Amino acid sequence: MKRSNPRLKRILLIVLLVIVLLPVLTNKTYLYKAVAYNFANIDDYTIFDNEKVAAGTPLPWQLSADYGKIKMPDDFEEYLTSLKTVGIVVIKDRKLLFEKYWPGFSDSSLTGSFSVAKSITSLLIGAAIRDGKISSVNDPAGKYLPEFAEGEKAKVTIADLLTMSSGSDWNESYANPLSVTTELYYGNDVYKTATSVNIIKTPGTYHYYKSGDTQLLGLIVEKATGKSLAEYASEKLWKPLGAEHSALWSEDKPGGHEKAYCCFNTNARDFARFGQLMLDSGKINGVPVIDSAYFKASVTPCMIPDDIDKPCNYYGYQWWIIPNEPEIFYARGILGQYIICIPSKQIVIVRLGEKRDEKVGVTPAEVFKLIEWGKSL
């Protein structure tokens, strides 16, 4: 019978203590939450603090004459089910044409949007410009954030952040628990995390997707308006759009900063209101929320060279564009959250789910399938 090895036990105990205490010693206590929850999910609003995006007088969608008459093709439904889709809504000609929810979800279920929130934050930048709180997209970030007032950071403009061309050293890694993106998601100080970047490329010359750029935009909105993102979103978007339910915007701590790059939580019907706003060129009931020039730039490819040295023909001001069909633009989240706008058909498609397919070029395969199906309706 083998005896236990006291020295080995001591070594294992020391290793265990180091692992447990390392987050505290390195000031990375967010790692405890990252390890506990492991992977992001569409119900993560339940593990975060949230600020309410208050709804006003609800304006339910009118039903299309064809509502309830459309059947989704079996093979397409099976495909969407395989990707763990939880809800689909189609708005056509400003009316609710089609909706379907999978078990456990309904027309009022809260669902996380992940990077769809980037497109919402872009709308708030545009609203702040129209309100005169921000002079223009050419304003330097340092006008609002003192951390960007000197050195290379002083060269970064709001337009650079909108087009993901800040030139910062942000590490957009989702799998690495030590990455700054993981810290931004699970940490409790998004202001410090977002503003602590270094500029390593000339701003405006290199497009590279960075959640940190959007978080900086959110902080700029807060500084410029004197309001939280949730308050400003309620005032400029949610109440005027007639949302049926108040939304939740997850924040880093109670009374802290909203996670501008992600974490806007609502239901499929109300997400579709953002799409209708964009189909209406940034107007609500004919009243502009964003200026026409800002709208056009939002859905026009920025054409800034990307990481393969090709002009970016798929991204505007935090909105994605279909390269071979540039009239079609959409908001997208990492687990397959989409608000797809097809102007020529006056259609908005919202898809919410837990999984997405492989990309065809820069576009997830299911986006093409959703567009093809939408055009047939």
C-alpha positions as CSV (number, residue, x, y, z in Angstrom):
1,M,0.0,0.0,0.0
2,K,1.5,3.4,-1.1
3,R,1.9,6.1,1.5
4,S,0.6,9.5,0.8
5,N,3.3,12.1,-0.1
6,P,3.1,15.1,2.2
7,R,5.5,17.1,0.0
8,L,3.3,16.5,-3.0
9,K,0.2,17.5,-1.1
10,R,1.9,20.8,0.0
11,I,2.8,21.6,-3.6
12,L,-0.7,20.9,-4.8
13,L,-2.1,23.0,-2.0
14,I,0.2,25.9,-2.9
15,V,-0.7,25.6,-6.6
16,L,-4.4,25.6,-5.7
17,L,-4.0,28.7,-3.5
18,V,-2.1,30.5,-6.3
19,I,-4.9,29.7,-8.8
20,V,-7.6,30.9,-6.3
21,L,-5.7,34.0,-5.3
22,L,-4.2,35.0,-8.6
23,P,-7.2,37.0,-9.8
24,V,-7.1,39.1,-6.6
25,L,-3.3,39.5,-6.7
26,T,-3.4,40.6,-10.4
27,N,-6.6,42.8,-9.9
28,K,-8.5,40.5,-12.3
29,T,-11.3,39.4,-10.1
30,Y,-13.6,39.3,-13.1
31,L,-12.0,35.9,-13.8
32,Y,-14.1,34.3,-11.1
33,K,-17.3,35.2,-13.0
34,A,-15.7,34.2,-16.3
35,V,-14.8,30.8,-15.0
36,A,-18.2,30.3,-13.3
37,Y,-20.2,31.1,-16.4
38,N,-17.7,30.0,-18.9
39,F,-19.5,30.9,-22.2
40,A,-21.8,33.8,-23.0
41,N,-25.4,33.1,-23.4
42,I,-28.6,34.9,-24.4
43,D,-29.9,35.1,-20.8
44,D,-26.8,36.6,-19.4
45,Y,-28.8,39.6,-18.3
46,T,-29.7,37.5,-15.3
47,I,-26.1,37.4,-14.1
48,F,-25.4,41.1,-14.6
49,D,-26.7,44.3,-13.1
50,N,-29.1,46.1,-15.5
51,E,-30.6,49.5,-16.1
52,K,-34.1,49.7,-17.5
53,V,-34.7,51.3,-20.9
54,A,-38.2,52.6,-20.1
55,A,-41.0,52.2,-22.6
56,G,-43.7,54.8,-22.9
57,T,-47.1,54.4,-24.5
58,P,-47.0,51.1,-26.4
59,L,-47.8,51.0,-30.1
60,P,-48.4,47.4,-31.0
61,W,-47.5,46.3,-34.5
62,Q,-50.5,46.2,-36.9
63,L,-51.1,42.7,-38.3
64,S,-50.7,42.2,-42.0
65,A,-53.6,40.8,-43.9
66,D,-51.4,37.7,-44.5
67,Y,-50.4,37.3,-40.8
68,G,-50.9,33.6,-39.8
69,K,-51.2,32.5,-43.4
70,I,-47.5,31.9,-44.1
71,K,-45.8,28.6,-43.4
72,M,-42.1,28.4,-43.2
73,P,-40.6,25.7,-45.5
74,D,-39.9,22.6,-43.5
75,D,-36.2,22.4,-44.5
76,F,-35.7,26.0,-43.6
77,E,-37.4,25.5,-40.2
78,E,-35.2,22.4,-39.6
79,Y,-32.1,24.4,-40.4
80,L,-33.1,27.2,-38.0
81,T,-33.9,24.7,-35.3
82,S,-30.5,23.1,-35.7
83,L,-29.0,26.5,-35.0
84,K,-31.0,26.8,-31.8
85,T,-33.2,29.6,-33.0
86,V,-35.6,30.9,-30.4
87,G,-37.6,33.5,-32.3
88,I,-38.2,35.0,-35.8
89,V,-40.2,38.1,-36.6
90,V,-40.9,39.6,-40.1
91,I,-42.2,43.1,-40.6
92,K,-43.3,44.0,-44.1
93,D,-44.7,47.4,-45.1
94,R,-44.7,48.4,-41.4
95,K,-46.9,45.5,-40.4
96,L,-46.3,42.2,-38.6
97,L,-46.3,39.6,-41.3
98,F,-44.8,36.5,-39.6
99,E,-43.5,35.4,-36.2
100,K,-42.5,32.1,-34.8
101,Y,-41.1,31.2,-31.4
102,W,-39.5,28.0,-30.3
103,P,-40.2,26.2,-27.0
104,G,-39.6,28.4,-23.9
105,F,-39.8,31.7,-25.8
106,S,-42.6,34.0,-26.7
107,D,-43.3,37.5,-28.1
108,S,-42.4,39.0,-24.7
109,S,-39.3,36.9,-23.8
110,L,-36.2,38.9,-23.0
111,T,-33.2,37.9,-25.1
112,G,-29.7,39.2,-25.2
113,S,-28.5,40.9,-28.4
114,F,-24.7,40.9,-28.0
115,S,-23.2,43.1,-30.8
116,V,-26.6,44.2,-32.1
117,A,-26.1,46.7,-29.3
118,K,-23.3,48.2,-31.4
119,S,-25.8,49.4,-34.0
120,I,-28.0,50.8,-31.2
121,T,-25.1,52.7,-29.8
122,S,-24.4,54.1,-33.2
123,L,-28.0,55.4,-33.4
124,L,-27.4,57.2,-30.1
125,I,-24.2,58.8,-31.4
126,G,-26.3,60.0,-34.4
127,A,-29.1,61.3,-32.1
128,A,-26.6,63.2,-29.9
129,I,-25.2,64.8,-33.1
130,R,-28.6,65.9,-34.2
131,D,-29.3,67.2,-30.7
132,G,-26.2,69.3,-30.8
133,K,-24.6,67.5,-27.9
134,I,-21.8,66.2,-30.2
135,S,-20.6,68.6,-32.9
136,S,-19.8,66.0,-35.6
137,V,-18.3,62.6,-36.3
138,N,-15.0,64.5,-36.8
139,D,-14.8,65.4,-33.1
140,P,-11.8,64.0,-31.4
141,A,-12.6,61.4,-28.8
142,G,-10.5,63.5,-26.4
143,K,-13.1,66.3,-26.5
144,Y,-15.2,64.0,-24.3
145,L,-12.8,61.5,-22.7
146,P,-9.7,63.1,-21.0
147,E,-7.8,59.8,-21.4
148,F,-7.8,60.5,-25.2
149,A,-6.7,64.2,-25.0
150,E,-2.9,63.7,-25.5
151,G,-0.4,61.7,-27.6
152,E,-1.5,59.3,-30.3
153,K,-4.9,58.9,-28.6
154,A,-5.6,62.6,-29.4
155,K,-5.7,61.6,-33.1
156,V,-8.7,59.3,-32.7
157,T,-12.1,60.7,-33.9
158,I,-15.6,59.6,-33.4
159,A,-15.7,58.5,-37.0
160,D,-12.7,56.3,-36.4
161,L,-14.5,54.6,-33.6
162,L,-17.7,54.2,-35.6
163,T,-15.8,52.5,-38.5
164,M,-13.7,50.3,-36.1
165,S,-10.5,52.0,-37.3
166,S,-9.2,53.5,-34.0
167,G,-5.9,51.8,-34.5
168,S,-5.9,50.6,-30.9
169,D,-4.2,47.5,-29.5
170,W,-7.6,46.0,-28.4
171,N,-7.6,42.2,-28.3
172,E,-11.0,41.0,-29.6
173,S,-10.6,37.5,-28.3
174,Y,-13.6,35.7,-26.9
175,A,-12.0,32.4,-26.0
176,N,-9.1,33.8,-23.9
177,P,-10.2,34.4,-20.3
178,L,-7.3,36.9,-19.9
179,S,-8.3,39.0,-22.9
180,V,-9.4,42.5,-22.5
181,T,-12.7,41.6,-24.2
182,T,-13.5,39.0,-21.5
183,E,-12.6,41.6,-18.9
184,L,-15.0,44.1,-20.5
185,Y,-17.8,41.6,-20.5
186,Y,-17.4,40.2,-17.0
187,G,-15.5,43.0,-15.3
188,N,-16.9,45.9,-13.2
189,D,-15.1,48.9,-14.7
190,V,-15.8,49.2,-18.4
191,Y,-14.6,52.9,-18.4
192,K,-11.1,51.9,-17.2
193,T,-11.0,48.9,-19.5
194,A,-12.0,50.7,-22.6
195,T,-9.9,53.8,-22.1
196,S,-6.7,52.0,-21.2
197,V,-5.9,51.0,-24.8
198,N,-2.8,52.2,-26.7
199,I,-2.9,53.4,-30.3
200,I,-0.5,51.3,-32.5
201,K,-1.8,52.2,-36.0
202,T,-2.7,55.5,-37.5
203,P,-6.4,56.1,-36.8
204,G,-8.7,55.9,-39.8
205,T,-6.3,53.8,-41.9
206,Y,-7.0,50.2,-40.7
207,H,-10.4,48.6,-40.1
208,Y,-10.4,45.9,-37.4
209,Y,-13.4,44.8,-35.4
210,K,-13.1,45.9,-31.8
211,S,-15.7,45.9,-29.1
212,G,-13.6,48.5,-27.2
213,D,-14.3,51.1,-30.0
214,T,-18.0,50.8,-29.4
215,Q,-17.6,51.0,-25.6
216,L,-15.8,54.3,-26.1
217,L,-18.7,55.5,-28.2
218,G,-21.0,54.7,-25.4
219,L,-18.9,56.6,-22.9
220,I,-18.8,59.6,-25.3
221,V,-22.7,59.6,-25.5
222,E,-22.8,59.6,-21.7
223,K,-20.3,62.5,-21.4
224,A,-22.0,64.5,-24.2
225,T,-25.6,64.1,-23.0
226,G,-25.1,63.9,-19.3
227,K,-27.3,60.8,-19.3
228,S,-26.8,57.1,-19.1
229,L,-27.2,55.1,-22.3
230,A,-30.4,53.5,-21.0
231,E,-31.9,56.9,-20.2
232,Y,-30.9,58.4,-23.6
233,A,-32.1,55.4,-25.5
234,S,-35.4,55.5,-23.7
235,E,-35.8,59.2,-24.6
236,K,-34.6,59.2,-28.2
237,L,-35.6,55.7,-29.3
238,W,-37.6,53.4,-27.1
239,K,-40.5,55.7,-26.2
240,P,-40.8,57.3,-29.6
241,L,-40.7,53.9,-31.3
242,G,-43.6,52.7,-29.2
243,A,-41.9,49.7,-27.7
244,E,-44.3,47.4,-26.0
245,H,-42.0,46.4,-23.2
246,S,-39.2,48.1,-21.3
247,A,-35.8,46.7,-22.2
248,L,-32.7,46.0,-20.0
249,W,-29.2,47.3,-20.8
250,S,-26.6,45.4,-18.8
251,E,-24.0,47.4,-16.9
252,D,-20.7,46.8,-15.2
253,K,-22.1,47.5,-11.7
254,P,-25.1,49.1,-10.0
255,G,-25.2,52.7,-11.2
256,G,-22.2,52.1,-13.4
257,H,-21.8,52.2,-17.2
258,E,-23.9,50.2,-19.7
259,K,-22.0,47.8,-21.9
260,A,-22.4,49.7,-25.1
261,Y,-21.0,47.1,-27.3
262,C,-23.4,44.4,-26.2
263,C,-26.1,43.4,-23.8
264,F,-29.2,45.3,-24.9
265,N,-32.0,42.9,-23.9
266,T,-35.5,42.8,-25.3
267,N,-37.9,40.7,-27.4
268,A,-38.1,40.0,-31.1
269,R,-41.0,42.3,-31.8
270,D,-39.4,45.3,-30.2
271,F,-36.0,44.6,-31.7
272,A,-37.7,44.9,-35.1
273,R,-38.5,48.6,-34.3
274,F,-34.8,49.4,-34.8
275,G,-35.0,47.9,-38.2
276,Q,-38.1,49.9,-39.1
277,L,-36.4,53.0,-37.9
278,M,-33.5,52.3,-40.3
279,L,-35.8,51.4,-43.2
280,D,-37.3,54.9,-42.6
281,S,-33.8,56.4,-43.0
282,G,-33.4,57.2,-39.3
283,K,-36.9,58.7,-38.9
284,I,-39.8,58.0,-36.5
285,N,-43.1,59.0,-37.9
286,G,-41.3,61.3,-40.3
287,V,-39.3,63.0,-37.6
288,P,-35.5,62.5,-38.0
289,V,-33.7,60.9,-35.0
290,I,-30.4,61.0,-36.9
291,D,-29.4,63.3,-39.8
292,S,-29.7,62.0,-43.4
293,A,-25.9,62.2,-43.9
294,Y,-25.3,60.1,-40.7
295,F,-27.9,57.6,-41.8
296,K,-26.3,57.2,-45.2
297,A,-22.8,56.8,-43.8
298,S,-24.1,54.2,-41.3
299,V,-25.2,51.9,-44.1
300,T,-22.4,52.7,-46.6
301,P,-19.2,50.6,-46.6
302,C,-16.4,52.6,-45.0
303,M,-13.9,51.1,-47.5
304,I,-11.0,51.4,-45.1
305,P,-8.4,48.7,-45.6
306,D,-9.0,45.7,-43.3
307,D,-6.7,42.9,-41.9
308,I,-6.3,41.3,-45.3
309,D,-5.5,44.7,-46.9
310,K,-8.8,44.8,-48.8
311,P,-11.2,47.8,-48.7
312,C,-13.9,47.1,-46.1
313,N,-17.0,46.8,-48.2
314,Y,-19.1,45.2,-45.5
315,Y,-19.2,47.7,-42.5
316,G,-20.4,51.3,-42.1
317,Y,-21.1,53.1,-38.8
318,Q,-21.5,49.9,-36.7
319,W,-23.9,48.4,-39.2
320,W,-23.0,45.4,-41.4
321,I,-23.6,45.5,-45.2
322,I,-24.0,42.6,-47.7
323,P,-21.1,43.1,-50.1
324,N,-22.8,41.8,-53.2
325,E,-26.2,43.4,-52.3
326,P,-25.1,46.8,-50.7
327,E,-28.7,48.0,-50.3
328,I,-29.2,45.3,-47.6
329,F,-27.8,46.1,-44.2
330,Y,-28.1,44.5,-40.8
331,A,-27.1,44.4,-37.1
332,R,-25.6,41.3,-35.8
333,G,-24.7,39.5,-32.6
334,I,-22.2,36.7,-32.0
335,L,-24.7,34.0,-31.3
336,G,-26.7,34.7,-34.4
337,Q,-28.8,37.7,-33.4
338,Y,-29.9,39.7,-36.4
339,I,-31.9,42.7,-37.5
340,I,-31.9,42.5,-41.2
341,C,-33.2,45.4,-43.4
342,I,-34.2,44.8,-47.0
343,P,-35.3,48.3,-48.3
344,S,-36.5,47.3,-51.7
345,K,-39.0,44.9,-50.1
346,Q,-39.7,47.1,-47.1
347,I,-38.9,44.1,-44.9
348,V,-37.3,43.8,-41.5
349,I,-36.3,40.3,-40.3
350,V,-35.3,39.6,-36.7
351,R,-33.7,36.3,-35.8
352,L,-32.7,35.5,-32.2
353,G,-30.9,32.3,-31.2
354,E,-28.0,30.6,-29.5
355,K,-25.9,29.5,-32.4
356,R,-24.8,30.7,-35.9
357,D,-23.5,29.0,-39.0
358,E,-20.1,29.3,-40.6
359,K,-19.4,32.4,-42.5
360,V,-19.5,32.8,-46.3
361,G,-16.8,35.4,-46.7
362,V,-17.6,37.9,-43.9
363,T,-21.3,37.0,-43.7
364,P,-22.8,34.1,-41.6
365,A,-24.5,31.6,-43.9
366,E,-27.9,31.9,-42.3
367,V,-28.1,35.6,-43.0
368,F,-28.1,34.8,-46.8
369,K,-30.8,32.1,-46.1
370,L,-32.9,34.6,-44.1
371,I,-32.6,37.2,-46.9
372,E,-33.6,34.7,-49.6
373,W,-36.6,33.6,-47.5
374,G,-37.6,37.1,-46.8
375,K,-37.5,38.2,-50.4
376,S,-40.0,35.4,-51.2
377,L,-42.6,36.6,-48.8
